[in-house]
Amino acid sequence: MKRPVIGFWAIYTLGFTVALPTFLYYTADDLPNAGPLPGQSAAASFFYLGLGALLWLIAIVLYGRFFLLQTVWGKRKLLRTIDKGISIPARIKEKTVKKVRGGMEVLDLNLSFTNLSGTPVTARYELNDARPAERRFEPGSSLDLRAYDDGNEIHLLPATVQVSVRLWAVVIYTLGFLLILAFALGYPLWSYQWESQGYGWRFLKLWHPWLLVLAINLGCVFLLRLFFLFLSKATGSASQLKWALYGIRTTATITDYRQTGLTINDQPQIQFEVHFTDKWGARQQATHKEIVTLVDLHRLQTGDKEIIYLPDKPLAFLFYENLSLS
């Protein structure tokens, strides 16, 4: 399983989404224990209480789902891929050691195999080798891959991979879950004792930290998911396993290309217009957008270029040279 990383930017973000709103609230002049409570109806107070309870329930469910996905469900998916996946024999053509960490090598392999549509494919595959001394992934050797498609997601793993959940990861995720649960239940009770002044829940406001902090963080999670979804579509960096396993190679003709006006990290997005003949002899005209680095702009040209397309969706294609299994 992947190791969770809490970096500088995560802590920096939490400072603005948790610490800053809480600090501003408790240093404001209208803090309830600093003077008379502002007039607020009981209905409004119970509305905020119900809204907070709903938001915290959503947060707990989302975190619980994330926790199970990273531990129990994630392990089950990988084991199911190994046990029930379709065997795809592959041959290692090239091997590059990208980095070494903790005695484990991160390998970039160039694999060749025949996919499930009968198309010969060559693509890059990143693999963590925990026993590099055994030299199991040398050029020329074979590698048994297992592919499993559950209809929503495709997994591709070596048949010899060992799947385990690290104890420290379970401990960290469990502590995080208990911390969220304690804050969701304990903080409003503590606020009630300190801020109510005998007026019940009238101290609750939309900008109370119990509500505001959670709303900000849920909003950030939602916006980040939208951003990364947009980024993956704009850059063409979404999972390419479907093309690798089911795609059909052919030669297309690029008739035109142009910049769309969108840039990511100052790298322009290019829209290509192509036409090709599919396996049934039908003439297809399609467009494809992807981010192209500035150093590669001068290499763009019209003419023939290999693509790989899905037989059930021929207009969805990738340039074959960009195909990856990672």
PAZAGU-601510 format. One line per 4 residues: number of its first residue (from 1); their letters; for each residue x, y, z of C-alpha. Coordinates in nm, 2 decimals, decimal comma. Each point is the difference from the previous one (the first is absolute). Layout:
PAZAGU-601510
NUM) A) X:Y:Z; ...
END
This chain:
PAZAGU-601510
1) MKRP) 0,00:0,00:0,00; 0,12:0,36:-0,06; 0,14:0,19:0,29; -0,20:0,31:0,10
5) VIGF) 0,20:0,31:-0,02; -0,07:0,31:0,21; 0,21:0,27:-0,16; 0,06:0,37:0,05
9) WAIY) -0,30:0,10:-0,22; -0,24:-0,22:0,19; 0,10:0,16:0,33; 0,00:0,34:-0,16
13) TLGF) -0,36:-0,06:-0,13; -0,12:-0,12:0,34; 0,13:0,32:0,15; -0,22:0,21:-0,22
17) TVAL) -0,31:-0,23:0,01; 0,01:-0,09:0,37; 0,23:0,21:0,21; -0,08:0,34:-0,16
21) PTFL) -0,38:-0,02:0,01; 0,01:-0,12:0,36; 0,24:0,27:0,10; -0,20:0,28:-0,16
25) YYTA) -0,32:-0,13:0,16; 0,14:-0,01:0,36; 0,17:0,34:-0,03; -0,31:0,18:-0,14
29) DDLP) -0,18:0,26:0,21; -0,33:-0,18:-0,01; 0,12:-0,32:0,16; -0,30:-0,13:0,21
33) NAGP) 0,18:-0,01:0,34; 0,13:0,35:-0,05; -0,34:0,16:0,02; -0,38:-0,05:-0,06
37) LPGQ) -0,10:-0,25:-0,26; -0,12:0,16:-0,32; -0,36:-0,05:-0,08; -0,06:-0,32:-0,19
41) SAAA) -0,31:-0,21:-0,02; -0,01:-0,35:0,14; -0,10:-0,13:-0,35; 0,31:0,15:-0,15
45) SFFY) 0,22:-0,15:0,27; -0,15:-0,35:-0,05; 0,04:0,04:-0,38; 0,37:0,06:0,05
49) LGLG) 0,02:-0,29:0,24; -0,16:-0,23:-0,25; 0,21:0,14:-0,28; 0,32:-0,07:0,20
53) ALLW) -0,11:-0,35:0,09; -0,07:-0,07:-0,37; 0,33:0,13:-0,12; 0,19:-0,19:0,27
57) LIAI) -0,19:-0,32:-0,09; 0,11:0,05:-0,37; 0,36:0,06:0,11; 0,00:-0,31:0,22
61) VLYG) -0,15:-0,22:-0,28; 0,25:0,14:-0,26; 0,30:-0,06:0,23; -0,13:-0,34:0,09
65) RFFL) -0,03:-0,09:-0,37; 0,36:0,14:-0,05; 0,13:-0,21:0,29; -0,16:-0,32:-0,13
69) LQTV) 0,11:0,07:-0,35; 0,36:0,04:0,11; 0,00:-0,31:0,22; -0,27:-0,27:-0,03
73) WGKR) -0,15:0,08:-0,34; 0,33:0,08:-0,16; 0,15:-0,33:0,10; -0,30:-0,19:-0,11
77) KLLR) 0,00:0,16:-0,35; 0,37:-0,09:-0,05; -0,04:-0,35:0,13; -0,30:-0,05:-0,23
81) TIDK) 0,21:0,13:-0,29; 0,26:-0,27:0,07; -0,24:-0,28:0,06; -0,27:0,07:-0,27
85) GISI) 0,18:0,22:-0,24; 0,07:-0,10:-0,36; 0,36:-0,11:-0,05; 0,19:0,21:-0,26
89) PARI) 0,36:-0,12:-0,07; 0,24:0,29:-0,05; 0,36:0,03:-0,09; 0,24:0,26:0,15
93) KEKT) 0,17:0,19:-0,28; 0,17:0,27:0,21; 0,06:0,07:0,37; 0,08:0,34:0,17
97) VKKV) 0,06:0,05:0,37; -0,18:0,33:0,07; 0,10:0,02:0,37; 0,09:-0,21:0,30
101) RGGM) -0,17:0,05:0,34; 0,03:-0,22:0,31; 0,17:-0,28:-0,19; -0,28:-0,01:-0,26
105) EVLD) 0,04:0,10:-0,36; -0,26:0,19:-0,20; 0,03:-0,15:-0,35; -0,12:0,14:-0,33
109) LNLS) -0,06:-0,30:-0,23; -0,07:0,00:-0,37; -0,23:-0,30:-0,05; -0,13:-0,16:-0,32
113) FTNL) -0,31:-0,23:-0,01; -0,30:-0,09:-0,20; -0,31:0,17:0,15; -0,35:-0,14:0,03
117) SGTP) -0,10:0,12:-0,35; 0,30:-0,18:-0,15; 0,20:0,31:-0,05; 0,38:0,00:0,06
121) VTAR) 0,07:0,27:0,25; 0,31:0,16:0,15; -0,04:0,23:0,30; 0,18:0,13:0,31
125) YELN) -0,08:-0,15:0,34; 0,12:0,12:0,34; 0,07:-0,27:0,25; 0,14:-0,01:0,36
129) DARP) 0,26:-0,28:0,04; 0,04:-0,09:0,37; 0,27:-0,26:-0,08; 0,23:0,16:-0,26
133) AERR) 0,28:-0,24:0,08; -0,19:-0,29:-0,16; 0,00:0,19:-0,33; -0,35:-0,13:-0,10
137) FEPG) -0,08:0,28:-0,24; 0,29:0,00:-0,25; -0,04:0,08:-0,37; -0,10:-0,32:-0,19
141) SSLD) -0,17:-0,16:0,29; -0,38:-0,07:0,01; -0,25:0,15:0,23; -0,35:-0,14:0,07
145) LRAY) -0,25:0,28:0,03; -0,35:-0,04:0,14; -0,27:0,24:-0,13; -0,34:0,03:0,17
149) DDGN) -0,28:0,23:-0,12; -0,30:0,04:0,23; -0,18:0,23:-0,23; 0,10:0,32:0,19
153) EIHL) 0,37:-0,04:0,04; 0,28:-0,20:-0,16; 0,29:-0,15:0,20; 0,32:-0,14:-0,14
157) LPAT) 0,25:-0,17:0,22; 0,28:-0,25:-0,02; -0,12:-0,34:0,11; 0,29:-0,03:0,25
161) VQVS) -0,08:0,33:0,18; -0,04:-0,03:0,38; -0,30:0,20:0,14; 0,00:0,11:0,36
165) VRLW) -0,12:0,28:0,22; 0,26:0,16:0,22; -0,09:0,02:0,37; 0,12:0,35:0,03
169) AVVI) -0,23:0,11:-0,27; -0,30:-0,16:0,17; 0,10:0,17:0,33; 0,03:0,35:-0,16
173) YTLG) -0,33:-0,03:-0,19; -0,17:-0,13:0,32; 0,14:0,29:0,21; -0,12:0,24:-0,27
177) FLLI) -0,35:-0,14:0,01; -0,02:0,01:0,38; 0,13:0,36:-0,01; -0,27:0,10:-0,24
181) LAFA) -0,27:-0,18:0,20; 0,12:0,16:0,33; 0,00:0,35:-0,15; -0,35:-0,05:-0,16
185) LGYP) -0,15:-0,10:0,33; 0,22:0,15:0,26; 0,05:0,35:-0,14; -0,37:0,11:-0,01
189) LWSY) -0,05:-0,13:0,36; 0,30:0,20:0,12; -0,12:0,30:-0,19; -0,34:-0,04:0,15
193) QWES) 0,14:0,01:0,35; 0,22:0,30:-0,07; -0,20:0,21:-0,24; -0,37:-0,06:0,07
197) QGYG) -0,04:0,21:0,32; -0,32:-0,18:0,07; -0,16:0,09:-0,34; 0,03:-0,35:-0,15
201) WRFL) 0,14:-0,03:-0,35; -0,06:0,37:-0,09; 0,38:0,05:-0,01; 0,02:-0,21:-0,32
205) KLWH) 0,06:0,21:-0,31; 0,09:-0,08:-0,36; 0,36:0,11:0,07; 0,04:-0,20:0,32
209) PWLL) 0,31:-0,22:-0,04; -0,20:-0,32:0,05; -0,19:0,09:-0,32; 0,24:0,23:-0,20
213) VLAI) 0,31:-0,22:0,03; -0,18:-0,30:-0,13; -0,18:0,19:-0,28; 0,33:0,14:-0,12
217) NLGC) 0,18:-0,33:0,00; -0,29:-0,19:-0,17; -0,01:0,28:-0,26; 0,38:-0,03:-0,05
221) VFLL) -0,03:-0,38:-0,05; -0,28:0,05:-0,25; 0,18:0,27:-0,20; 0,33:-0,20:0,00
225) RLFF) -0,18:-0,30:-0,14; -0,15:0,22:-0,27; 0,34:0,15:-0,07; 0,18:-0,33:-0,03
229) LFLS) -0,28:-0,14:-0,22; 0,03:0,30:-0,23; 0,38:-0,03:0,01; 0,00:-0,37:-0,10
233) KATG) -0,24:0,07:-0,29; 0,20:0,30:-0,12; 0,34:-0,17:0,02; -0,12:-0,35:-0,11
237) SASQ) 0,16:-0,14:0,32; -0,30:-0,21:0,10; 0,05:-0,38:0,03; 0,09:-0,14:-0,34
241) LKWA) -0,04:-0,37:0,10; -0,32:-0,03:-0,20; 0,19:0,09:-0,32; 0,29:-0,22:0,09
245) LYGI) -0,22:-0,30:0,06; -0,28:0,04:-0,26; 0,14:0,25:-0,25; 0,07:-0,06:-0,37
249) RTTA) 0,31:0,15:-0,17; -0,03:0,17:-0,33; 0,15:0,28:-0,20; -0,19:0,33:0,00
253) TITD) 0,06:0,31:-0,21; 0,03:0,33:0,19; -0,18:0,25:-0,22; 0,03:0,31:0,23
257) YRQT) 0,11:0,11:0,34; -0,04:0,32:0,20; 0,04:0,14:0,35; -0,33:0,01:0,20
261) GLTI) 0,11:0,30:0,21; 0,02:-0,21:0,32; 0,34:-0,03:0,16; 0,11:-0,21:0,30
265) NDQP) 0,33:0,11:0,17; 0,06:0,21:-0,32; -0,03:-0,31:-0,21; -0,26:0,04:-0,28
269) QIQF) -0,29:-0,23:-0,07; -0,01:-0,11:-0,37; -0,31:-0,13:-0,18; 0,08:-0,25:-0,28
273) EVHF) -0,24:-0,08:-0,28; 0,05:-0,35:-0,15; -0,17:-0,25:-0,22; 0,06:-0,38:-0,02
277) TDKW) -0,16:-0,32:-0,11; -0,12:-0,23:0,29; 0,01:-0,38:0,00; -0,34:-0,02:-0,17
281) GARQ) 0,11:0,22:-0,29; -0,20:0,30:0,12; 0,16:0,35:-0,05; 0,03:0,18:0,33
285) QATH) 0,06:0,37:0,05; 0,10:0,10:0,36; 0,16:0,26:0,22; 0,24:-0,04:0,28
289) KEIV) 0,13:0,25:0,26; 0,31:-0,03:0,20; 0,27:0,21:0,17; 0,32:0,03:-0,20
293) TLVD) 0,32:0,13:0,15; 0,16:0,31:-0,15; 0,31:-0,18:-0,10; -0,22:-0,24:-0,21
297) LHRL) -0,20:0,26:-0,18; 0,23:0,03:-0,29; -0,03:-0,38:-0,06; -0,38:0,02:-0,07
301) QTGD) -0,09:-0,06:-0,36; -0,28:-0,14:-0,21; 0,02:-0,34:-0,15; -0,01:-0,36:0,11
305) KEII) 0,03:-0,10:0,36; -0,09:-0,32:0,19; -0,29:0,01:0,24; -0,18:-0,25:0,22
309) YLPD) -0,38:0,02:0,02; -0,28:-0,19:0,18; -0,20:-0,23:-0,23; -0,33:0,09:0,17
313) KPLA) 0,09:0,37:0,00; 0,22:0,07:-0,31; -0,01:0,37:0,05; 0,18:-0,04:0,34
317) FLFY) 0,36:-0,05:-0,08; 0,36:0,07:0,12; 0,32:0,06:-0,19; 0,17:-0,34:0,03
321) ENLS) 0,33:0,15:0,10; -0,15:0,14:0,32; -0,16:-0,33:0,12; 0,09:-0,09:0,36
325) LS) -0,11:-0,27:0,24; 0,05:0,21:0,32
END
